[in-house]
Amino acid sequence: NAGNRWLKVLADLAVLALALGLALHIVPGFRNPLVIEGVRFGPDSSPFQQRANFDKGAMGLLLLALMAPRAGSLGELRRIARPGLLVTLVTLVVVLGTAIAMGYVRWDPKWPPEAWTFLAINLLFTCVAEEAFFRGVIQERLTQVFEHHRRLAGLPVVVSTALFGLAHASGGLPLVALA
């Protein structure tokens, strides 16, 4: 029914507006503590700081709960796990290899005391939110729009990837390209 479709569109827009407000840190009530401040991870690195952005984490959970697709069964999860792992490994090799080749990063393995804090906050607050938005919302919605257009099947991936890159524009062109 057309009325229900418009209601769903309005509900989706309301969720996205709230998610955007959370991601931009403009929804009141959140105090995002500074958990890493002024740490240099190498002799020529810039000082690093990280906040526990609870509002962005809430955004990710909100989008996962209300808008992102989920595997419907264990069989479906198994079916997507192997290709997902392969894509992840190839992406890691290509992106990290490109970053090293560009001189954007260099091989300098270490495990500083802040590593666990950084990894936990980055995974739970940043990665979940960004993946829920760019893949679970943008890419999934575009996939639904173009599901009957076989020639445009790759467009949702291209658009969500381009938007993800642009979201990292404050880090400069090399970061946009790597993202």
Buried (B, 14 or more C-beta within 10 A) or exposed (E): EEEEEEEEEEEBEEBBEBBEBBBEBEBEEBEBEEBBEEBEBEEEEEEBEBBBBBBBBBBBBBBBEBBBBEEEEEEEEEEEEEEEEEEEEEEEEEEBEBBEEEEBEEEEEEEBEBEEBBEEBEEBBBEBBBBBBBBBBBBBBBBEEBEEEEEBEEBBEEBBBEBBBEBBEEEEEBBBBBB
